[in-house]
Amino acid sequence: MIVPKAVRMGPASSAILTATAALCVLGAAAGGATVAHAGEPAPARFPLADRGPLNGLVGIPNGWTQLLQGPAAELSWQITNNAMGERATGERLLLDGETHTVTLRWQHPLGERLAIGVELPWIAHGGGFLDGSIDAWHDALGLSEGIRPLLPARDLRYMYDRAGQPRAGAEDSTSGLGDLRTTLAWRLMTPGAQRPALDLTADVEWATGDADRLTGNGGTDLAAGLRAGRGGIAGTPGLGPLGWSAQAGLVWPGDADEPLPPAAGQFWYYDTALAWAATSALDLVVQLQGHGGAWQSHVTMLGDTALQLGLGAIWHPRPRLGLRLGIFEDLRTDTTPDFAIELALTYRPGSGLAPGALDAE
C-alpha cells in the first residue's frame, strides 16, 4: 500500500483541493444515477507530458483518463534522452543523460459522466544507450547537434546550480517510485452528430517520489482544465476516420523540496491531437503539447514556455488490446528533452459503436 507524504500546499491550494473533492462527490452522484452506454469512441492520442529530469517532476496533466465504456489499463515505457546546457543570471543547468519512466495506469468509469484514474510511475536516471542512435539520426537529417559533440557518450550528469551553490543533480544512476497521480474526468457535454464531447478534468499528484533522487518534487501538485474532442472510425460514414482532441488548463505546483529550485506559483498547459483511423486496427497520431514555466528560474528549460511534438501509431491486434509507439521532439529548442520514445501495451474496452450509428441523430 502506498501512503503519500504529508500534503504541503501553497496559499490557494487548500481551496482548490476542497473544490476537487467536491467535484468528485458531485460527479459520482450525477454519474451513479445512470448506466454507461456504448457511444462514440474516445479520440486516439498519447498521454503526452514533459518527461525532463526536472519538468517531469511537476504534475502537468497528460489527459489519459477519458470517458470509456469500461475499465482500461496500460503499461508504458518512455525513454527520454537529454543533452543541454545553459547559464543564466545566477543559475547554471547541465542535463546529460537518459531518463527511463515505466508507468502503470488504470482507470474506471463511474456511470456515464464520471471517470477516475490512477497513474504510478517508476523513474530511473542513468547514462542510457541512445546517444549513438540520436547522433546518427541528426547526421542523416542534417539536424543541429547542439551541445552533444561536447558531451561524453552514455554519461550521466544532471546538475543545477543557483547563486553559485549546487542544488539538484545526479551523477550516479538512481531510481525510485515517482509521484502517484489521481485523475478525474467529468462529462459536461455528450458528443452528438454536430458537437464534440466536453469534459472537466482535475488532477492531483501526490508526493510519493523523492526530490534527492529526482523522482518527485516533494509537494502536492493540483491541476484543472477543460477537454474537448471526438473519435474517428475507419469506414464509418456517420463519424469519419478523423478524430481530434484539445485540452487546456492551469497547474498549481506544491512547495518543492530542497534541493530543487522553487516551483512556479501557477502556470498554464495545453495539448492538441489529430488522429487518423487508417484502418479499423490502426490509428496514426500527431500531437502538440506545451506549458508555461514550471519553476521560478531564468533558465530556458525551467522557466520558459515549452513546446514539443509527438508522432506515432496505435495498433490494435485484438479489439481490446493495443500497442502504442510514439516519438517526441522539442519544437522550442532546450525547452523540453531533445528526444524521447515511448512503447506501451494498452487494454481498453471496445467502442460499441456500429457503423452508421450516428446517422440517425
C-alpha positions in Angstrom: 0.0 0.0 0.0 1.3 3.4 -1.0 0.9 6.2 1.6 1.6 9.7 0.2 3.8 12.0 2.2 2.1 14.7 4.2 0.5 17.2 1.9 2.2 20.6 1.6 0.4 23.2 -0.4 0.6 26.8 -1.4 -1.8 29.5 -0.2 -4.5 28.8 -2.8 -4.1 25.0 -2.9 -6.3 24.1 0.1 -9.3 25.8 -1.6 -8.6 24.1 -4.9 -8.2 20.7 -3.2 -11.6 21.2 -1.5 -13.2 22.1 -4.8 -11.7 19.0 -6.4 -13.1 16.8 -3.7 -16.5 18.4 -4.0 -16.3 17.8 -7.8 -15.6 14.1 -7.2 -18.7 13.8 -4.9 -21.0 15.7 -7.2 -19.7 13.9 -10.3 -20.2 10.5 -8.6 -23.7 11.4 -7.7 -24.5 12.6 -11.2 -22.8 9.6 -12.9 -24.1 7.0 -10.5 -27.7 7.7 -11.4 -27.1 6.5 -15.0 -25.6 3.5 -16.7 -22.7 3.9 -19.2 -23.8 3.4 -22.8 -21.9 2.4 -25.9 -21.3 5.6 -27.7 -18.7 7.4 -29.8 -15.1 6.2 -29.1 -12.6 8.4 -27.3 -10.1 10.2 -29.6 -6.8 8.3 -30.1 -4.0 10.2 -28.5 -0.8 9.9 -26.5 -0.7 10.6 -22.7 1.9 13.3 -23.6 3.7 15.2 -20.9 7.2 16.7 -20.4 9.4 13.9 -19.0 12.5 16.1 -18.5 14.5 15.3 -15.3 13.1 18.4 -13.6 9.9 19.4 -15.5 8.8 15.8 -15.3 8.6 16.1 -11.6 5.7 18.7 -11.8 2.1 17.4 -12.2 1.4 18.5 -15.7 -1.8 16.6 -16.9 -1.4 14.2 -19.7 -5.1 13.6 -20.4 -5.1 9.8 -20.2 -8.2 9.4 -18.2 -11.3 9.6 -20.5 -14.9 8.5 -20.6 -14.9 4.9 -21.8 -17.4 2.1 -21.8 -15.5 0.1 -19.2 -12.2 -0.1 -17.3 -8.9 0.5 -19.0 -5.3 -0.1 -18.2 -1.8 0.2 -19.7 1.9 -0.3 -19.1 4.1 2.2 -20.8 7.9 2.6 -21.1 9.3 6.0 -22.0 12.9 6.8 -22.7 13.9 10.5 -22.6 17.4 11.5 -23.8 18.8 14.8 -22.5 21.6 16.9 -23.8 21.5 20.6 -23.0 23.4 23.2 -21.0 22.7 26.8 -20.2 24.0 29.6 -17.9 21.5 32.3 -16.8 21.5 35.1 -14.2 22.9 33.4 -11.1 22.0 29.9 -12.4 23.5 27.0 -14.3 21.9 23.9 -15.7 23.5 20.9 -17.4 21.5 17.8 -18.4 23.4 14.9 -19.9 21.9 11.5 -19.5 18.8 9.4 -20.1 15.7 9.0 -18.0 13.5 5.9 -18.2 10.0 6.0 -16.9 7.8 2.9 -16.6 4.2 3.9 -15.8 1.2 1.7 -14.8 -2.1 3.4 -15.5 -5.6 2.3 -14.6 -9.0 4.0 -15.0 -12.6 3.1 -14.4 -15.9 4.8 -15.3 -18.4 5.6 -12.5 -21.6 5.8 -14.5 -22.0 7.7 -17.8 -20.5 11.1 -16.8 -17.5 10.4 -14.5 -14.3 8.5 -14.8 -11.4 8.2 -12.3 -7.8 7.2 -13.0 -4.6 6.3 -11.2 -1.0 6.5 -12.6 2.0 5.1 -10.8 5.5 5.8 -12.4 8.9 4.2 -11.7 11.7 6.6 -12.7 15.3 5.7 -13.4 18.1 8.1 -14.3 21.3 6.8 -16.0 23.8 7.1 -18.8 21.5 5.3 -21.2 22.2 3.8 -24.7 20.5 6.1 -27.2 23.3 8.7 -27.7 24.9 7.0 -30.8 21.5 6.4 -32.4 20.4 10.0 -31.9 23.7 11.3 -33.3 23.3 9.2 -36.4 19.6 10.4 -36.8 20.8 14.0 -36.6 23.5 13.5 -39.1 21.2 11.7 -41.5 18.7 14.6 -41.5 21.2 17.4 -41.2 19.9 18.5 -37.8 21.8 20.5 -35.3 23.7 18.5 -32.7 23.6 21.4 -30.2 25.8 20.6 -27.2 26.0 16.9 -27.9 29.5 16.8 -29.5 30.9 18.3 -26.3 29.4 15.7 -24.0 30.7 12.1 -23.4 28.5 9.3 -24.7 26.5 7.2 -22.2 27.3 9.6 -19.4 25.0 10.8 -16.6 25.4 14.3 -15.3 22.3 16.2 -14.2 23.4 19.4 -12.4 21.6 22.6 -11.3 23.5 25.4 -9.5 21.8 28.5 -8.1 23.7 31.5 -6.7 26.9 29.5 -7.0 25.6 26.7 -4.8 25.0 23.1 -6.1 21.3 22.3 -5.9 19.5 19.4 -7.7 21.6 16.8 -9.6 22.6 13.3 -10.2 26.0 11.8 -11.3 25.3 8.2 -10.4 22.5 6.0 -11.6 19.4 6.3 -9.4 15.8 5.1 -9.5 12.7 5.1 -7.4 9.0 5.4 -7.2 7.7 8.6 -8.8 4.7 10.7 -7.7 1.3 9.0 -7.7 -1.3 10.8 -9.8 -5.1 10.6 -9.4 -7.2 12.0 -12.1 -10.9 12.8 -12.7 -12.8 13.4 -15.9 -16.4 14.7 -15.6 -18.5 14.8 -18.8 -20.2 18.2 -19.3 -21.5 17.7 -22.8 -22.1 14.3 -24.6 -21.0 14.1 -28.2 -23.6 14.2 -31.0 -23.7 14.4 -34.8 -22.7 18.1 -34.7 -21.0 18.5 -31.4 -17.9 17.1 -29.6 -17.6 15.8 -26.1 -16.6 18.3 -23.4 -15.1 17.2 -20.1 -14.0 19.0 -17.0 -10.7 17.4 -15.7 -8.9 17.5 -12.3 -5.6 16.0 -11.4 -3.8 15.6 -8.0 -0.2 14.4 -8.0 0.8 13.1 -4.5 4.3 13.4 -3.1 5.3 9.7 -3.2 8.6 10.4 -5.0 12.0 11.6 -3.7 13.4 15.0 -4.6 17.0 13.9 -3.8 16.7 11.0 -6.4 14.8 13.3 -8.9 11.8 11.0 -8.8 9.4 13.6 -7.2 9.2 17.2 -6.2 8.1 16.8 -2.6 4.9 18.8 -2.9 1.3 18.0 -3.9 0.5 19.4 -7.3 -3.0 20.3 -8.4 -4.4 20.9 -11.9 -7.8 21.6 -13.5 -8.8 22.1 -17.1 -11.3 21.6 -20.0 -11.0 19.0 -22.7 -13.0 18.6 -26.0 -12.8 16.1 -28.7 -14.3 13.3 -30.7 -13.1 10.0 -32.1 -12.9 8.6 -35.6 -13.6 5.2 -37.0 -12.4 3.9 -40.4 -15.2 3.2 -42.8 -18.0 4.8 -40.7 -20.0 7.3 -42.8 -21.6 8.9 -39.8 -18.4 9.7 -38.0 -15.5 9.5 -40.4 -11.8 8.4 -39.9 -10.5 11.7 -38.4 -10.6 12.3 -34.7 -9.3 15.1 -32.6 -8.8 16.3 -29.1 -7.8 19.6 -27.4 -7.3 20.4 -23.7 -6.1 23.4 -21.7 -5.9 24.4 -18.0 -3.8 25.5 -15.1 -1.3 23.8 -12.8 -0.7 24.8 -9.2 2.5 23.1 -8.0 3.1 22.4 -4.3 6.1 23.7 -2.5 9.1 21.8 -3.9 11.6 20.1 -1.5 15.3 21.1 -1.5 17.5 20.7 -3.5 15.0 21.5 -6.3 14.5 25.1 -7.5 11.4 27.0 -6.2 8.3 25.9 -8.2 6.2 28.5 -10.0 3.0 29.6 -8.3 0.9 28.5 -11.2 1.3 28.0 -14.9 -0.8 27.0 -17.9 -0.7 23.9 -20.1 -2.3 22.8 -23.3 -2.4 19.8 -25.6 -4.0 19.1 -29.1 -4.0 15.9 -31.1 -5.2 14.8 -34.5 -5.7 11.1 -35.2 -6.5 9.3 -38.5 -8.1 5.9 -38.3 -6.2 4.4 -41.2 -7.9 1.0 -40.7 -10.1 -0.4 -38.0 -7.0 -1.6 -36.2 -4.5 1.3 -36.8 -4.6 4.9 -35.7 -1.9 7.4 -36.7 -1.5 10.3 -34.3 0.2 13.8 -34.5 0.1 15.8 -31.3 1.4 19.0 -29.8 1.9 19.7 -26.1 3.0 22.9 -24.4 3.2 24.5 -21.0 4.4 27.6 -19.2 7.5 27.8 -17.0 7.2 25.3 -14.2 9.9 26.8 -12.0 11.0 30.2 -10.8 14.1 30.4 -13.0 15.8 32.3 -15.7 17.0 29.1 -17.3 15.1 28.4 -20.5 14.1 24.8 -19.8 12.9 25.6 -16.3 11.3 29.0 -16.5 10.3 29.5 -20.2 7.4 28.3 -22.4 7.9 24.7 -23.6 6.6 23.1 -26.8 7.0 19.5 -28.1 5.8 17.4 -31.0 4.6 13.8 -30.8 4.3 11.4 -33.8 3.3 7.8 -33.7 0.7 5.0 -34.1 -1.7 2.9 -32.0 -2.2 -0.6 -33.3 -5.0 -3.0 -32.1 -4.1 -6.6 -32.9 -7.1 -7.6 -30.8 -10.3 -5.5 -30.1 -9.3 -4.7 -26.5 -5.5 -4.9 -26.7 -3.3 -2.4 -28.3 0.3 -1.4 -28.8 1.3 2.3 -28.9 4.6 3.7 -30.3 5.4 7.4 -30.1 8.5 9.5 -30.9 8.8 13.0 -29.4 10.9 16.0 -30.3 11.3 19.5 -28.8 9.9 22.2 -31.1 11.3 25.0 -29.0 15.0 24.3 -28.5 16.1 23.4 -25.0 12.6 23.8 -23.5 11.8 20.0 -23.5 14.1 17.0 -23.9 15.9 16.7 -27.2 14.4 13.2 -28.0 12.0 10.7 -26.3 10.4 7.5 -27.4 7.5 5.5 -25.8 6.2 2.0 -26.1 3.0 1.0 -24.4 0.8 -2.1 -24.0 -2.8 -1.0 -23.6 -6.1 -2.6 -22.6 -9.3 -0.7 -23.5 -13.0 -1.7 -23.9 -14.4 -1.9 -27.4 -16.2 1.3 -28.7 -19.5 -0.5 -29.1 -20.3 1.8 -32.0 -21.8 0.2 -35.0 -21.2 1.7 -38.5 -23.7 4.4 -39.2 -24.8 4.7 -35.6 -24.6 8.5 -35.6 -26.5 8.9 -38.9 -29.9 8.8 -37.1 -29.0 11.8 -34.8 
